[in-house]
């Protein structure tokens, strides 16, 4: 009997996304990954942050989203009063910005894999984007219950799919060590939900899996190394006990909804054959809609937050009470479960990994490789070293250790060696230590604390202004030549340079000049909230780009910030009309809005004069096809496609944009 559900995204990725979301929400500065294995979570946490701060919404009241959407009287659609979509990038949560990162595991082999892969991963990250803050990465070998004074002041601990692999003595020491000795501000724990296994078949005699290796119960687990698997009630009781004993507040959630394999002819309502497999795939039911809450999620997670300083002392006093932990930490002690003597059910080892991160998609339509997925014999406490889809950089690949030890490898020889500050004596063995320095010039790097953590410092306001004007010029030239949305409308040509704020801020040089802080850019441009009268006065006038199919009545431009002279921060809203109004495609409107940075200065007239001059030297056919480079020096990119051949010394006639 095989599983009747599968996971998309994979279960391991759903868990990891939950962890990253919590760390981002809490703005953690330092993280310890307990049971790091090959370092997939570490590789995601090593990613340099796009910026150090969040866009200061409160600085511009017009951009603050309304608490509740409004509804017009007699209308069915909900109308939002917000100027920008709630998914606009300025509302995105802050990136994870770490200064210290540690991985711990008991297996030397997986730590060597993590060392090689993270080293190569760090080299790729150095070429990807600037790093605004130095990062110290360390790998330790040893059990979690071993005390390590290096971990005493780390902000967050993460233990994903770990506790179920611990034997009874180790589990009894887990909470006193992590919550009692280290006392991090937050702790994230995930573990399998035993009740969810009913989705794979309720008959224990035929359900594939592994019987309880301890013999305490008749349960069938998902992995051969699991010592137990919690039901939701047992997990809640375990978490509540820890929270009470050590002064934490705990929030229990579910992670990992599966998709049922339901044949098309059994779906309600059935999917017509002519609608194809795509609609069928999109309409298949998920486990998170199950009536029984215990069957909704494959993984149960706990988010622990330490109480205020007033409660810490009480938590530590409770820690010293040995009787509070004696005989109560293990989930299958008398406190949690009465032992039963039941014969062990048979086990089908062929699909022993069917319940873990990669659920086999055997029997699913349009899945050519599903039959072999998830049958590789996953090691305990391991995570699959697959690329995270939300990262744009290569993920670490697990190397073959035998080849590294016997055959010289020039790539491995060039990997960065240990450069992090010295590590004090610990109960763990240090496997690897490396510092990734702040990538900005030394004049823009400041060091703080005894660890000499490096942080990017912004340039002066005048230097930031010069860098921003240059970026604005490049975007204006490109927009005027190619007719992109970055160019101003016909009325604003030669008067103002208009560019999306994202296009300006996403430039590495602009962010580097600001030290990775968007608030510093706004300060350098002296942008403050616009007066309410000014907002109303400019709500109709628009010098911003518009759609070719939109009229003046279809667009609106609102000034939300200004310096009073040269710089404006505007929101442009364009209502697009669907010109196709037929029975099969009725007319409908959609609204598009974005945030623009506007530069009004005599410089813009000089830029436009250079563009007009350049057009005189470009063959007409090539100008019509917009094949002109606006990277600072004009060039003809496709002379062979034009019937008019350029002059041999045409490069001497290229205009200067200065």
N, C-alpha and C positions, 0 to 999 in steps of 0.2 A: 504494500500500500504506500503510495507516494503522497507528498503534500499537495493539497488542493488550492494553495495560495502561493503567491510570490510577491516580491517587494520591488517596487520601482518608484523612487530611487532605491538602490540597495540599502539593506538595513543598516550596515555599518556607516553609510553616508548619512542616513537620517539621524543616527546617534551623534555623529561628529558635528553635523550642522547644529544640533541642539546645544552641544557643548560650546561651539564657537559663538553662537548667539548669546548665551549666558555670559561668557567672558566679555563679549563686546558690550553687552548691556551694563555690566558692572565695572567696565573700564579697568580691568585688572592690569597691574604693572608687572607682576612676576607670577609664574605658573610652574607647578610641579606635576608632571604626568606620571602617575603611579602605574607601572606596568606598560611602559611605552612601546615595548616590542621593537618593530622595525622603524618606528619614528614617523608614522604617517601624520599623526596629530601634531608632532613637533614641527614637521615640515610646513604645515599650514600656519602654525604660530610664528614661524620664522619670517613669513612674508612681510616686507617693509610696508608700513602704513602709507596710504595715499596722502594723508595729511594728519597733523597732530591734534587739531581741534575740530569742532563742529561749527557750521555756519551759524553766526549769532542771530537767530531769528528774533529774539526779543529786542534787538536793536532797531528793527524795522517793523513797527506794529502792523503795517498793512500786509505783511507776509505771514502773520500768525494765522494758523488755520482755525476756523470756527469750531467750537466744541460740538455743535450738532448741525447737520445740513438742514436747510430750509426746504419747504415745499409750497409751491404756489397754490393758491386756492383754485380748486377745480382741476388741478393737473395731477397726472399719475406719476410723473418723473420727479425724482428728488433733485433739487437745484442746490448746488454748492455755492456759497458766497466767497470761497477762497479764490485768490488770484491765481494760484498755482495748484497743480495736481498734488494730491497727498503723496504721490510717488516721486515727486521731484527730488533731485539729488540733494538739495539743501536741507531736506527733512530726514535724510538718511542718518542712522545712528553712527556714532564715532567709531573709527577703526580700532582694532586691537593694537595697542602700542606697548610692547614689552621691553623691559631692560634686562630681565633675567629669565632663563628657561632651563628647566632640569627634567631629565627623563631617568626613570628608575626601572630596572627589571632584574629578575633573578637569573636569567639565561644570558650567558656570555655571548653565545652565537648571535642572538638577535641584536645585542648591543653593538657587536662588530658590524653587523649589517647596517644598523642605524648610523654608526660613525661614518662609514664610507658614503652612504647615501646622503646624509645631511651635509657632509663636506662638499660633495659635488653640487648639491642643491644650493649651498651658500654661494658657490661661484656663479651659478646661473642667476641668483637673486641680485648679485652685485651689478649685473648688466641690465637688470629689468627696470629699476626705478631708484631714486635716491633713498637713503636710509637716514631718517631724521634723528634717530636715537640709537646709541650703541646697544648691542645685545650680547650678553654672555650666555653661552649654551654649554651645559655639562651633562654627561651621561654617567650614571652610577650603577654598579652591580651590587645587588643585595636584596634581601627581603624587606618589605615595607615596614615590618615591625621593628627593624633595627634602627636605633636612634642615630640621626645624622644632624649635627649642629649647624651644618650649612643651610638646612631647610627651616631654621627657626623663624625667620622673618619673611617668608614668602607669602604672597597675597592670596593665592588660589591653589587648591589641590584638585586634581581630576583623577578619578578612578572609574574608567569605563570598562564594564564587563570583567571586573577583577575579583570582587569579593566571592563570587561563586566558585572560584578556583582555589580559595584558601582553605587549608584544613582547620580543624577546630582550634588548636593553639594559636595559629596565626590570626584567625578571625577574632579571637578574644582580645588580641593585642592591637588590632587595627584601629578601633575607636580610641582607646587611651593614647596611642601614639600620634595619630593624625589630629584628632580633635582635642586631646588633652595636652600633649607636649608641644606640638607645632602651632596649634591654635590659629590656623589661617582665617582670613576674613570670610572666605566662601569655600565650600567644598561641593563638588559635583560628583555624584555616584550614579552609575547605571548598572542594571542587572537584568537577566531574563525574567519575563513574567511567565510563571509555570502554567497558569490557567490558560494562557494564549495557546498552549500546545494542543488544546482540544480542537483547534482549527485544523490540525494535522490528522485528526482521527481520535475518537474518544475511547476506543478499545485499546487498553494498554497491552493486550496480548498481540496485537497486530501493528501497533504504532511503531514506526522506525525510531530508533534512538538508543539510549544507553540507560540501563537500570541503575538505580542509586548504588554507587560503589561502596558506600558505607554500610549498606544493608539495613539502615534504620527505617526506610519506607519502601513502598512498592512503586515509587514514582519513576518515570522514564524521562531522562534528561536529554538536552539537545547536544551535549558534547561529552566525550568520554572523560574529560578531566574535571567536569563539574562535580563538586562535592555536595551541592544542594541547588535548588532553584526555588525562589520565593513565590508564594501566592501574593496578591496585592495586600491582603490582610496581614500576612506575616512581614512583608516588607515595611508596611506602615508602622507596625509595632516596633520593629527593629530601629527604624529611623526616629520614631518618637522617643524611644528610650535613650538613644544617643543625644538627641536634642535636649532632653531634660537633664541628662547627666552632665553635659559639658557646656550648657549655656548657649544653645543655638536655636534658631528658628528654621523649620524645615518646610519646604513646599514639594509635594509629591505630584509628579506628572506622568504622562504616558508618551512614549516615542516609538515610532515604527509601525505605521499602518500598512497592512498587506492588501493585496488585490486578489479577490476570489477568482478561481478559474470556473467560469460558468459558460457552458456551451451556448451559442447564439440562439439555438432553438428553445432553450430553457429560460431565457431572460424574460423579465416582465417589465415592460412589454417586449415581445420579440423584435429583434432588429431585422428589417427586410434585407434580403440578400443583395439587392441592387445598391444599398447604401455603403457597402464595402466594409473592409476590416477596420478602417480607421475609426469610424463611428462606434463600432463594436468595442474596440479597445478603449475608447474614451468613456464608454458608458458602463463598463464593468464595475460592480460594487466593490467598495473597500471595507476593511474590517472596522474602521473607526466609526462607521454608522451602525454597528451591531447593537442590538437592544441591551445585551449584557455588557456592562462596562468592563468586566474582567477579561473579555475576549477581544477588546478593541486594539490593543497595542502589544507588540511583541516584547518591548522593552519597557521597564518601569524605571523612572529616574527620580532622584532626590536632589534638591537644591538647598543646601544648608547655608545660612547666613548667621554669622556670630552676633550675639547681642551686644549692646553698648558696653562701654568700659565699666559701668556700674555693676553689670551682671557678670563680668569676667571673673572677679574674685570668688563669687559664689560658685561659678562653674568649676574653678580650680579646687575649691574645698570639696566639692562633690567628687572630683577626680581622685582625691586622696582616700576616699572611702572605698576600700577594696571590696567590701561586701556588696557594693552597688554593681560590680561587674562579675562577681563570682557566680558562675553557672548560668549566666543569662545572656551571653553574647551570641551563642550559636543558635541558628534558627531552628534546629531540630532537637534542642534540649527539651526537657519536660515542660518548660514554660511555653513553648511554641507548639509542640506536636507530641502526641502519644505514639510510641512505637507500635508497629503492627507487624505481625509475622505473615507475610504473603509471598508465595512463590514468585520468582522473577519471570517476567514475560520474555518471550523470544525476541531477539534483536536482529534486524536486517542491516548489517554493517555496510552494505553496498552504498547506502545513502546516509551514512552516519553524519554527514555535515549538512543535511538537508534543512535543518532548522536555523543555521547560523547566518552570517552576513550575506552569503550568496545563496539564495534559495533556488534550487533547480527549477527551470521552466519547462521541464519535460512535458510534452503534450500540448504546449501553448502554440497557437498558430503564429506563423511568421517569425518564429524564433529558431533560427537554424542551429545556433550553438548552445541552445538552452540545455540540452541533454547532458552536457559535460560540465556545466557550471556548478561550482560548489561541491566537487567530489575529490578535492585534492588532499584531503586529510589535514585540516587546519590545525596548527599547533595551539596549545593553550595560551591564552592571553595575547594572541597575535591579532594584528589588523592587516587587512589586505593592502599592499602597496600599490594602489591604483591612483591615477591622477584625479584630483578634485576638480569637478567641472567648473567651479567658480573661481579657479586660479588660472591666470594667463601664463604662468611660468611652468617649466617642466617639473613634474613631481619626482621624488627620489625613487630610484629603481634599486631593488635588492640585488647586490652583487653576489657572485658565486665565490664563497670564501676560499674554497680549495684553490681556485685560480689565482686569487690574490696572494696566497701564501707561497705558491710554487713558481709562478711565472711573473717576471718583472712587468709592471704595468706603468707606463709613463703618466697616464692620467692620475692614477692613485698617488704616484710619487709627487705630483704637483699640488696635491690637496693641501689646504692650509693646516698648519700645525697649531698646537696649543699656544694661545696667546692671552687667555683670560687671566685676571688677577689670581694669585695663589689661593688654593683651597685649604681651609684648616683641616685638622685631623677629624676624620669621620669614621663611623662604623661601617660605611660602604666603601667599596673599591672604586676609585675614579678611573673611568675608561677613556674619557675624552673631555677636553675642555678647550673652548675657542671663543674669542671675542670678535664680533662683527662690528667694526668701527662705524661711526657716523661718516657718511660719504662726502660731506661738504668740505670745502677748504678749511684749513686749520684756523683761519681768522674767524670763521663762523661757527666754531665748535667750542662749547663751554663744558668744563668738567665739574662734577659736584659729588659730594659724599665721599666716604672713605673708599668706595669701590671705583671712584673716578668715572662715573657714568657720564657718557658724552651726550650732549643735547645740542641740536642745531639752533643757532642764533640768527635772527634776521639782519639784513643789511640796513643801512640808513634809509630813511623815508625817501630821500632824493634818488638814491640808487634804485630803490624799488619802483619809483615813478618812471625812471628812464627805461627799465626793463619792461614795464607794463605798456608804455607808449610804443616801444618797438614791437611788441607782440600785437598790439592793436593795429599798427601800421601793416604788418604782414597779413593780418586777417582782412584788413580793408582792401589791400591790393589784390589779394586772392579773390575776395568776393566781387570786386568790381570787374575783374577780368573774366571770371567764370560765371558770374551771375548767381553766386550762392546766397544763402540766407544771411551770410555775414555782412553783405553790402547794404548800404542804406537805400531808401527809396529814391525815386527821381528827384523829389524836392530836397532831399538831404545830401545829394552828391556834391562833393567838394566842401561841404559844411560840417558834417559830423561823421565820425567813424563808429559804426555799430557792430558789435560782436556779442555772441552769447557769452555770458559769464563763464560757463563751463569751458568754452574753447580757450579762454584766457587762463583760467585757473588750472586747467589740466596740463599746461605747458610746464615741463620740468624746470626750466630756467626761472619762470615766474615763481613757482612754489619754492625753489631753492633760495631765491632772493628774499622771500618772506619767511624762511625758516620752517616751511611746512605748515604755516598758520594762516588760514583765510582771514581771520580777524585782523592780522597785521596788514594784509593787502587793503582792506577797507579803511584802516587807519591811515595808511600812506596816501590813499586817494581822498581822505577827509570826507568820506561819505557818511552822512547822518540822515535820519529819517526826514522825509519831506513833510512840509506843513500840509495840513488837511486842505487848505485852500488851494495850494499848488497841485495837489493830487486831483482835485476836481477840475481845475483849469486845464490840465493837460490830458484829461481822460479821453478827449475826442481827437485832439491833434495827434498825428502819428507820422514821424519821420522814419519809422522802422519798416523793414521789409514786409511785403505782403504776398499772399498767394496770387498767381496770375488770374484765378477765377474769383477772387474776393473783391468787394467794393469797399469804399470808405466806411459804409455802415456796418460792414462785416468785421471790422477790426477795432481794437481799442488799445491804447497805450497809456499806462499809468506809471507815473514817477513815484517810486517808493523811497528813493534815497538820492541825495545830491550834495555836492560841495559848494553849490551856488555859483560856480564859474564854468569849469571845463568838464566835470564828470557827473553823469547821471546813472542811476540804477533804475531801470524800467522793466515793467512787466508788459509784454505784448500778448494780447489774446486775439486769436483769429478764429472766426466761425467759418468752417468750410461747408459749402453747399454741394450736395450730391446732384450733379446735373442729369444723371440718369434716372428718369422718373417713369418707370414702366411697371406693368403689373407684376413682373417677376423680380424687379429691383426697385422698390419704392424709394422715393426721395427721403433722405435723412441727413441731419446735420451732426457734425462733431466739432468740438472746441479744442483748440490747441493753444497752449500758453507756455511761455518760457521767460527766463530772466536774462536781460541784456545789459551790457555795459556800454555806455555811450560817451564818446570823447568828442567834444566840440571845441575846436581850436584852429587857428590859421594854418597849423601844420597840415591839416587835412586837405586844404586847397593845394599845397605844394605836392602832396602825394598824388592828387588827382591830375595835376599838370604833368607829372612824370609818366603817369599811365597814358594820358593822351599823346604824349610825345612818343611813347613806345609803340602805340598803335600805328604811327606813321611808317615805322620800319618793319612791320610784320606783314607778310603777304596776306591779302584779303581772305583767301581760302583758309589759311591757317588761323587767322583771327576768328573766323566764323566757327571753326571747330574747337576753339578755346584751347589750343595746344601752345600754351605759353607758360613758362616757369616763373613764378613770383617769389622765388626764394631769396631775393636780394639782387640777383643779376639775371637779366633777360637772356633767354636761350630759345632756340628753335628746336623742338623735340622730334619733329617728324617731317624733315625736308623732302624725303622721297615721296610722301603722299601729296605734295603740292605741285601743281604744274609750273609754279613760279619758283625757280631755284634761287636760294639766298646768295648774297655776295660772299666771296671767300673771306673777306675781312669783316663780316657782319658782326662779329663779337665786339669790334671796336666801336660799334654804333649802339651797343646796348645801353640803355639809360641807367643812370644811377638813381636809386631811390632815396638817397640821403638829402 
